[in-house]
Amino acid sequence: MPCSDYLSPRRHMLASFERCYAVAVQRRHQSGYIQLILLTGSPLQPYRITGRAPGRNERIVAIIV
């Protein structure tokens, strides 16, 4: 059974793209640096925010400028 099948509704909300986008916008405003939203491939943390280049198995899905 995939991890996403037994995660709580709260975890799904916290790990959503929409939540990640909102946090990335906040981080952009606070830091002044471009933020990247990466697709990680992990069901527990499907998206990750960073200001650095993506890792080997990650893909850029949004850039917050």
N, C-alpha and C positions, 0 to 999 in steps of 0.2 A: 504494500500500500504506500503510495507517495506521501511525503511529509505534509503536503498541502491538504490531504484528505482528513488529517486529524488535528490540524491547527485550529485554535479557537477563532471565533469571528473577530475578536479584539486583535489578535495577532495578524489576521488577514488585513484588517484596517490599517494597523501600524506599519505593515510591510508593503502597502500599496504604492503604486506610482504617484498617485495624487499626494499622499503624505510626504513622500520623498521629494517631490517637486516643491512643496511648500517649505520644507526644511532647507532645501538648496537655495531658494530665493532669500530666506532669512540669512543664511550663511553668506550669500553674495553681498547683501546689504551691510552686514556686520564687518566682513573682512575686506571688501573692495576687490576681491579676486574672482575671476571666472570660476564657476563650479560646473563639474561634469556629473551627469547622472549615468551610472553604468549598470548594465544588465549583467548580473553575476552568474546566472545559471543555477544558483542555490535556492531551493525552495524555502529555506529558513530566512534568507536575506536576499530576495530577488533583485533588489536595487541597492546601489551604494553611491554615496556622494563623495567626490574628491576634487581636488584642484590639480591633480597629476594625471599623467597618461594612464590609460587603462592597462590592466594586467593581461597576461597571455590569453586567458579564457573569458575576458570581459569585453563588452561591446558598448560604445557610447550610444545612448538613446536620447539624450538632451544636453544642451549646453546653455547654462544660465549666464548671460552677459550683462 
